[in-house]
Amino acid sequence: MPNVVGAIETIESHLHPEPSYDLEKHPMPTGREEIWRFTPVKTFKPLLADGGPAGELDWAGEMPPGVEFKMITTAQARELAVEPPVDRISAIAAQRTRQAAYLHVPAETEISEPIVFIGTGKGGQAAETFVAEFGTHSKATLVLRFEGTAQYACKFDFRIGDGAQINLVYVNDWDDESIHGGQISVEVGRDARVRTVHASMGGRAIRIAERARYKGPGGELEQFGLYFADAGQDVEHRMFVDHNEPNTKSNVDYRGALQGKGAHSVWIGDVLIRKVALGIETYETNKNLVLSEGCQADSVPNLEIETGEILGAGHSSTTGRFDDNQLFYLMSRGITEEEARRLIVHGFFNDIIRRVGVEHIERKLLEQVERELSLVHGTTRTADVA
């Protein structure tokens, strides 16, 4: 018989470990397990070790009127969580957190300006738990940006009320030596509209489990992401969309670029369509652009379908170098090869960046793409260097 967490049956398979706050349910990985086989386990050892309470990031931001923010106990956070941890890093984060942060946007509240928080690492280990609740028919954009240096483990839970329209933006702009791992769980209410954008542009190693499920029919979820892996950098995004309610929609689009020896990206996209999920629509895609030799992009889309009564379901994955036809088209119009390559990379990412909806974050991401391109031979504008 399947286990039950909340009111949703968990799926017993190598792709879906049993969610649990019990650390014994999440043994130290060896790298041979299905959910760890793409991960450099040795690199993440600081986040996998059992220990006492860890520090926190330095957070800065302004709270708009009408939004509640406070610290709660870890026991309260567990009661409010969308689900328990699904891997050892998120379980360690929950265990080592001394108190949890809680944000609440009341029902019928519309926040016109983005709610922006910037967390800065101070160089040591940090573990945090964060719970956010968005009330019925609320409208808001929440931006979480990470910078500085840290060995950071986290567990974030977002509950989206019925009819709400919420944008969630995560920007991983860590310094080169940082390690970031954790779990982000989103619950989409009845007829709610949720958009997430996740950008990973810095750090030594990043591993994020991004999970979503529905609380009622009619919910729509869009998940967009971009990442840029440099030499010796590991970036891993593990997506799971659980269509556990009928007449729901999801669309996942993640794009990455890699350059430099040892650059490694991992994208796991998994969509589960349960027996009760009649009339759903879903599509997931991952595109990787390889800019130099010595890179590796692992991309694994999955569809698990338990009912045939759906409107549509599909997935795609592509990994390759520059499109020769695009290069020829631009160069035939007098554009140099270097500039043409640069324009192609910007175009590759711009479709995702423009969906952020926060002007200064979009501008920052475009600057980061330009900075990354400056490291790639043949994609920079040498005329601007002088």
C-alpha positions as CSV (number, residue, x, y, z in Angstrom):
1,M,0.0,0.0,0.0
2,P,1.2,3.5,-0.7
3,N,2.2,5.8,2.1
4,V,0.2,8.9,2.9
5,V,1.7,12.3,3.5
6,G,-1.1,14.9,4.1
7,A,-3.9,13.7,1.9
8,I,-1.9,12.7,-1.1
9,E,-0.6,9.2,-1.8
10,T,3.2,9.1,-2.3
11,I,4.5,7.1,-5.1
12,E,6.9,4.3,-4.1
13,S,9.7,4.4,-6.7
14,H,13.4,5.3,-7.0
15,L,12.3,8.7,-8.4
16,H,10.2,9.5,-5.4
17,P,11.7,8.8,-2.0
18,E,9.4,8.9,1.0
19,P,9.1,12.5,2.3
20,S,10.1,12.6,5.9
21,Y,11.6,14.8,8.6
22,D,13.2,11.6,10.0
23,L,16.9,11.8,9.0
24,E,17.1,8.0,9.1
25,K,14.8,8.0,6.1
26,H,17.5,9.9,4.2
27,P,20.8,8.0,4.6
28,M,24.1,9.4,3.6
29,P,24.2,9.1,-0.3
30,T,26.9,7.1,-2.0
31,G,26.2,8.6,-5.5
32,R,24.8,5.3,-6.8
33,E,21.2,6.2,-5.8
34,E,18.9,7.4,-8.7
35,I,18.3,10.8,-7.1
36,W,22.1,11.3,-6.4
37,R,23.8,9.7,-9.4
38,F,24.3,13.0,-11.2
39,T,25.4,14.9,-8.1
40,P,29.1,15.4,-6.9
41,V,28.3,14.0,-3.5
42,K,31.8,14.8,-2.1
43,T,31.3,18.5,-3.0
44,F,28.1,18.5,-1.0
45,K,29.4,16.7,2.0
46,P,29.3,19.9,4.2
47,L,25.5,20.0,3.6
48,L,25.0,16.3,4.2
49,A,26.7,15.9,7.6
50,D,24.5,15.6,10.6
51,G,25.4,18.4,13.1
52,G,24.0,21.0,15.6
53,P,22.3,24.3,14.7
54,A,23.9,26.3,11.9
55,G,24.1,30.0,11.3
56,E,21.8,32.1,9.0
57,L,22.3,34.4,6.1
58,D,22.3,38.2,6.6
59,W,18.9,39.2,5.2
60,A,18.0,42.7,3.9
61,G,14.7,43.9,2.4
62,E,11.7,46.1,3.0
63,M,8.3,44.8,4.0
64,P,5.3,46.4,2.2
65,P,2.4,47.5,4.3
66,G,-0.2,44.8,4.9
67,V,2.3,41.9,4.7
68,E,3.1,40.0,7.9
69,F,6.6,38.7,8.6
70,K,7.7,37.0,11.8
71,M,9.8,34.2,13.2
72,I,8.1,31.0,14.2
73,T,9.2,27.7,15.8
74,T,10.4,24.8,13.8
75,A,7.4,22.8,15.0
76,Q,5.0,25.5,13.6
77,A,7.0,25.5,10.3
78,R,6.5,21.7,10.0
79,E,2.7,22.2,10.5
80,L,2.5,24.8,7.8
81,A,4.9,23.1,5.3
82,V,3.6,21.8,2.0
83,E,5.4,18.5,2.5
84,P,8.3,17.0,4.5
85,P,11.9,16.9,3.1
86,V,12.5,14.6,0.2
87,D,16.3,14.3,0.4
88,R,19.0,14.5,3.0
89,I,20.0,18.1,2.4
90,S,16.5,19.5,3.0
91,A,16.1,17.2,6.0
92,I,19.4,18.5,7.4
93,A,18.2,22.0,6.8
94,A,15.0,21.4,8.7
95,Q,16.9,19.8,11.6
96,R,19.6,22.4,11.9
97,T,17.2,25.4,11.7
98,R,16.8,27.2,15.1
99,Q,13.7,29.1,14.1
100,A,11.8,29.5,10.8
101,A,10.9,32.6,8.9
102,Y,7.2,33.1,8.1
103,L,5.6,35.5,5.5
104,H,1.9,36.0,5.0
105,V,0.1,38.0,2.4
106,P,-3.6,38.3,3.5
107,A,-6.5,37.4,1.3
108,E,-7.7,39.9,-1.3
109,T,-4.4,41.9,-0.9
110,E,-2.6,43.2,-4.0
111,I,1.0,44.2,-3.5
112,S,2.0,46.4,-6.5
113,E,5.7,46.5,-5.9
114,P,7.9,43.3,-5.7
115,I,8.8,42.1,-2.2
116,V,12.6,41.7,-2.4
117,F,14.8,39.9,0.1
118,I,18.6,39.6,-0.3
119,G,20.4,37.0,1.7
120,T,24.1,37.3,2.0
121,G,26.4,34.5,3.1
122,K,29.1,35.3,5.7
123,G,31.5,32.6,4.8
124,G,30.3,29.7,7.1
125,Q,27.6,27.1,7.2
126,A,24.0,28.2,7.2
127,A,20.6,26.4,7.4
128,E,17.2,28.0,7.1
129,T,13.5,27.1,6.8
130,F,11.1,29.6,5.3
131,V,7.3,29.3,4.9
132,A,5.2,31.8,2.9
133,E,1.4,31.8,2.6
134,F,-0.5,33.8,0.0
135,G,-4.2,34.3,0.8
136,T,-7.2,33.8,-1.4
137,H,-7.2,36.1,-4.5
138,S,-4.0,37.9,-3.4
139,K,-1.5,39.2,-5.9
140,A,2.2,39.6,-5.3
141,T,5.7,39.1,-6.5
142,L,8.4,37.7,-4.1
143,V,12.1,37.9,-5.0
144,L,14.7,35.9,-3.1
145,R,18.3,36.7,-4.1
146,F,21.3,34.9,-2.7
147,E,24.9,36.3,-2.7
148,G,28.1,36.2,-0.7
149,T,29.8,33.0,0.4
150,A,28.2,30.2,2.3
151,Q,27.6,26.4,2.6
152,Y,23.8,26.8,2.6
153,A,21.1,24.3,3.1
154,C,17.4,25.3,3.0
155,K,13.8,24.2,2.9
156,F,11.3,26.6,1.5
157,D,7.5,26.1,1.4
158,F,5.0,28.3,-0.5
159,R,1.2,27.9,-0.1
160,I,-0.7,29.7,-2.8
161,G,-4.4,30.4,-1.9
162,D,-7.4,29.9,-4.2
163,G,-7.6,32.4,-7.1
164,A,-4.3,34.0,-6.2
165,Q,-1.8,35.3,-8.8
166,I,1.8,34.9,-7.5
167,N,5.2,35.3,-9.0
168,L,8.2,33.7,-7.2
169,V,11.7,34.6,-8.3
170,Y,14.9,33.0,-7.0
171,V,18.3,34.4,-8.0
172,N,21.4,32.4,-7.0
173,D,24.2,34.9,-7.4
174,W,26.7,33.3,-5.0
175,D,30.4,33.9,-4.9
176,D,32.6,31.2,-6.5
177,E,33.2,29.0,-3.4
178,S,29.6,28.8,-2.3
179,I,27.6,25.5,-2.0
180,H,23.8,25.7,-2.1
181,G,21.4,22.8,-1.7
182,G,17.8,22.5,-0.7
183,Q,14.1,22.0,-1.5
184,I,11.4,24.4,-2.7
185,S,7.8,23.1,-2.5
186,V,4.9,25.0,-3.9
187,E,1.2,24.2,-3.4
188,V,-1.1,25.8,-6.1
189,G,-4.6,26.6,-4.9
190,R,-7.9,26.2,-6.9
191,D,-7.9,28.5,-9.9
192,A,-4.6,30.1,-8.8
193,R,-2.0,31.3,-11.3
194,V,1.6,30.8,-10.2
195,R,4.8,31.6,-12.1
196,T,8.3,30.8,-10.8
197,V,11.6,31.9,-12.3
198,H,14.8,30.4,-11.0
199,A,18.3,31.8,-12.1
200,S,21.5,30.0,-11.1
201,M,24.5,32.2,-12.2
202,G,27.1,31.7,-9.5
203,G,28.5,29.4,-6.8
204,R,30.7,26.3,-6.8
205,A,27.8,23.9,-6.7
206,I,24.0,24.2,-6.6
207,R,21.4,21.5,-6.2
208,I,17.8,22.4,-5.8
209,A,14.8,20.1,-5.7
210,E,11.8,22.2,-7.0
211,R,8.5,20.5,-6.4
212,A,4.9,21.5,-7.0
213,R,1.4,20.1,-6.5
214,Y,-2.2,21.4,-6.5
215,K,-4.8,22.0,-3.8
216,G,-7.8,22.1,-6.2
217,P,-8.9,22.0,-9.8
218,G,-8.1,24.9,-12.2
219,G,-4.6,25.8,-10.9
220,E,-2.0,26.9,-13.5
221,L,1.7,26.7,-12.9
222,E,4.5,28.1,-15.1
223,Q,8.2,27.4,-14.1
224,F,11.0,29.0,-15.9
225,G,14.7,28.8,-15.2
226,L,18.1,29.7,-16.5
227,Y,21.6,28.7,-15.5
228,F,25.2,29.3,-16.6
229,A,27.8,26.7,-15.6
230,D,31.5,27.8,-15.7
231,A,34.6,25.6,-15.6
232,G,34.5,23.4,-12.5
233,Q,30.9,24.4,-11.6
234,D,28.0,22.1,-10.9
235,V,24.4,23.3,-11.3
236,E,21.5,20.8,-10.7
237,H,17.8,21.6,-10.9
238,R,15.4,18.7,-10.1
239,M,11.8,19.4,-11.1
240,F,8.8,17.5,-10.0
241,V,5.2,18.6,-10.9
242,D,2.5,16.5,-9.3
243,H,-0.8,16.7,-11.1
244,N,-2.9,15.4,-8.2
245,E,-6.1,17.4,-9.2
246,P,-8.1,17.5,-12.4
247,N,-8.2,20.3,-14.9
248,T,-4.8,21.7,-13.9
249,K,-2.0,23.0,-16.1
250,S,1.8,23.2,-16.0
251,N,4.5,24.4,-18.2
252,V,8.2,24.0,-17.4
253,D,11.0,25.7,-19.5
254,Y,14.6,25.7,-18.3
255,R,17.6,26.8,-20.3
256,G,21.3,26.6,-19.6
257,A,24.6,27.4,-21.1
258,L,28.0,25.8,-20.3
259,Q,31.5,26.9,-20.8
260,G,34.9,25.7,-19.6
261,K,36.5,22.4,-18.7
262,G,34.5,20.5,-16.1
263,A,31.3,22.7,-16.3
264,H,28.4,20.4,-15.5
265,S,24.7,21.0,-15.5
266,V,21.9,18.6,-14.5
267,W,18.2,19.1,-15.2
268,I,15.7,16.4,-14.1
269,G,12.1,17.1,-15.1
270,D,9.5,14.8,-13.8
271,V,5.7,15.2,-14.2
272,L,3.3,12.8,-12.5
273,I,-0.2,12.6,-13.8
274,R,-2.3,10.8,-11.3
275,K,-5.5,8.8,-11.9
276,V,-7.7,11.6,-10.6
277,A,-6.0,14.2,-12.8
278,L,-8.5,14.2,-15.6
279,G,-8.3,16.9,-18.3
280,I,-4.9,18.2,-17.4
281,E,-2.3,19.9,-19.7
282,T,1.4,19.8,-19.2
283,Y,4.6,20.3,-21.1
284,E,8.3,20.5,-20.0
285,T,11.3,21.4,-21.9
286,N,15.0,21.8,-21.3
287,K,17.6,23.4,-23.6
288,N,21.3,23.5,-23.2
289,L,23.8,25.5,-25.2
290,V,27.4,24.2,-25.1
291,L,29.9,27.0,-25.6
292,S,33.2,25.2,-25.3
293,E,34.9,21.8,-25.0
294,G,34.9,19.8,-21.8
295,C,31.4,20.5,-20.7
296,Q,28.7,18.0,-19.7
297,A,24.9,18.6,-19.7
298,D,22.7,15.9,-18.2
299,S,19.0,16.3,-19.1
300,V,16.4,13.8,-18.2
301,P,12.7,14.5,-18.8
302,N,10.2,12.1,-17.4
303,L,6.4,11.6,-17.7
304,E,4.5,9.3,-15.4
305,I,0.9,9.0,-16.7
306,E,-1.7,7.0,-14.7
307,T,-4.8,8.1,-16.8
308,G,-5.4,8.5,-20.5
309,E,-8.1,11.2,-20.1
310,I,-5.9,14.3,-20.5
311,L,-5.8,17.2,-22.9
312,G,-2.1,17.0,-23.5
313,A,1.2,16.0,-22.1
314,G,4.7,16.2,-23.6
315,H,8.4,16.9,-23.0
316,S,11.5,17.7,-24.9
317,S,15.2,18.1,-24.3
318,T,18.0,19.5,-26.5
319,T,21.8,19.9,-26.0
320,G,24.0,21.4,-28.7
321,R,26.3,24.1,-30.0
322,F,25.5,27.3,-31.9
323,D,23.0,27.0,-34.7
324,D,25.1,27.4,-37.9
325,N,22.0,28.7,-39.7
326,Q,21.5,31.5,-37.2
327,L,25.2,32.4,-37.4
328,F,25.1,32.5,-41.2
329,Y,22.0,34.6,-41.2
330,L,23.5,37.2,-38.9
331,M,27.0,37.2,-40.5
332,S,25.4,37.6,-44.0
333,R,24.0,40.9,-42.7
334,G,27.4,42.3,-41.8
335,I,27.6,41.2,-38.2
336,T,30.9,39.8,-37.0
337,E,31.1,36.2,-35.9
338,E,31.9,37.2,-32.3
339,E,28.9,39.6,-32.1
340,A,26.6,37.0,-33.8
341,R,27.5,34.4,-31.2
342,R,26.9,36.9,-28.4
343,L,23.5,37.8,-29.8
344,I,22.5,34.2,-30.1
345,V,23.3,33.5,-26.5
346,H,21.4,36.6,-25.3
347,G,18.4,35.6,-27.4
348,F,18.6,32.1,-25.9
349,F,18.2,33.5,-22.4
350,N,16.1,36.6,-23.1
351,D,12.9,34.7,-23.5
352,I,13.3,33.5,-19.9
353,I,14.7,36.7,-18.4
354,R,11.8,38.9,-19.7
355,R,9.4,36.7,-17.7
356,V,10.9,37.8,-14.4
357,G,8.7,40.9,-14.3
358,V,11.0,42.9,-12.0
359,E,13.0,45.4,-14.0
360,H,16.1,45.7,-11.9
361,I,16.4,41.9,-11.6
362,E,16.0,41.5,-15.3
363,R,18.7,44.1,-15.8
364,K,21.0,42.3,-13.3
365,L,20.5,39.0,-15.1
366,L,21.3,40.5,-18.4
367,E,24.5,41.9,-16.9
368,Q,25.4,38.5,-15.5
369,V,24.9,36.9,-18.9
370,E,27.2,39.5,-20.4
371,R,29.8,38.8,-17.6
372,E,29.7,35.1,-18.3
373,L,30.1,35.6,-22.0
374,S,33.2,37.7,-21.3
375,L,34.8,34.4,-20.1
376,V,34.0,32.6,-23.4
377,H,36.4,32.9,-26.3
378,G,34.6,34.1,-29.4
379,T,31.5,35.5,-27.8
380,T,32.6,38.9,-26.6
381,R,32.8,42.2,-28.3
382,T,36.5,43.1,-28.4
383,A,35.7,46.6,-29.5
384,D,34.1,47.2,-26.1
385,V,37.1,45.9,-24.1
386,A,39.3,48.9,-24.9
